[in-house]
Each structure stands twice: as structure tokens, then as C-alpha cells.
Amino acid sequence: MTLVLCLGGGFAAFLAVRSVGDGVGTEEPQAAVEGFLTAVYQDRDAAQASRLVCSAAQDQDKISAKVAEVEKYAADYKKPHFRWSPPTVDDETEDRAIVTTTVTMTTADEKVAELPLRLTVVKTTGWRVCEVAGG
């Protein structure tokens, strides 16, 4: 259970809802979440993740630190695999959506940890992740 708290705790600290930056974004809120989670948990690519967040969340150092944290978990556990449930839009307006999903880490030695996430996604020229809260 400690793993779950550590994986989620830092997200809310580095993603905050403020102004939305320029950029393309995605056509659907779920696609922004899928892309962001893929960048962080599977590809472990901070540059890719930063392209999917609003301007207020584009702190490259903090995004890189989160990716490094996930890489550390990957190094500390036996063949970890990260996956998540299909992102679900719980509330949506013209320019803001709340999307929920649960990230699950499984290991080769059958350890499992889950992290429910609530992501705020905003739209200007496309949908971008602006806040991630673990719970």
C-alpha cells in the first residue's frame, strides 16, 4: 500500500490548474489522459508527457522528477508492468473534463498495487491534462 501512496502523492503537487498553454492537445479528454499515462508509466518520457499538459503544468524539472520516480519503482520491483483502466469522463463542460482511471502495477513476483486517479483535463486548441490527484 505504501507504493500506491508514493506513486500518486507527487502528481498533484506538480500539476495545478491555471491558464492553459498553446499547443494542439488531443481531440478527446480520454485521449489526453491515455497519452499522458503512457508517457509517464510506460514510455517514461518526460518530454512526451509535457506536450500533453497545460502550460501551468509544463514544469519540465517536476515532470522529469515524476518520471524518474516511476523509473525507480521499476528498478526496485521484479519486472513491474503498469496498466490502467479505461479513462472515464465523470463530468464534462465545453472546456473542462474530470476523468478517472486506476493505475495498476503488477510484478513478476505477483505483487499488485493500485492507484485511483482523478485528472482535470482542459481544452483550448485541444484537450490537455492540467491536474492529477491520487486517491
Secondary structure as the mmCIF struct_conf table of DSSP 4:
data_model
#
loop_
_struct_conf.conf_type_id
_struct_conf.id
_struct_conf.beg_label_comp_id
_struct_conf.beg_label_asym_id
_struct_conf.beg_label_seq_id
_struct_conf.end_label_comp_id
_struct_conf.end_label_asym_id
_struct_conf.end_label_seq_id
HELX_RH_AL_P HELX_RH_AL_P1 THR A 2 PHE A 14
HELX_LH_PP_P HELX_LH_PP_P1 SER A 19 GLY A 21
BEND BEND1 ASP A 22 GLY A 23
STRN STRN1 THR A 26 THR A 26
BEND BEND2 GLU A 27 GLU A 28
HELX_RH_AL_P HELX_RH_AL_P2 PRO A 29 LEU A 37
HELX_RH_PI_P HELX_RH_PI_P1 THR A 38 GLN A 42
BEND BEND3 ASP A 43 ASP A 43
HELX_RH_AL_P HELX_RH_AL_P3 ALA A 46 SER A 50
TURN_TY1_P TURN_TY1_P1 ARG A 51 LEU A 52
STRN STRN2 VAL A 53 VAL A 53
HELX_RH_3T_P HELX_RH_3T_P1 SER A 55 ALA A 57
HELX_RH_AL_P HELX_RH_AL_P4 GLN A 60 ASP A 76
BEND BEND4 TYR A 77 LYS A 79
STRN STRN3 HIS A 81 TRP A 84
HELX_LH_PP_P HELX_LH_PP_P2 SER A 85 PRO A 87
STRN STRN4 THR A 88 GLU A 92
BEND BEND5 GLU A 94 ASP A 95
STRN STRN5 ARG A 96 THR A 106
TURN_TY1_P TURN_TY1_P2 ALA A 108 ASP A 109
STRN STRN6 VAL A 112 LYS A 123
BEND BEND6 THR A 124 GLY A 126
STRN STRN7 TRP A 127 GLY A 134
#
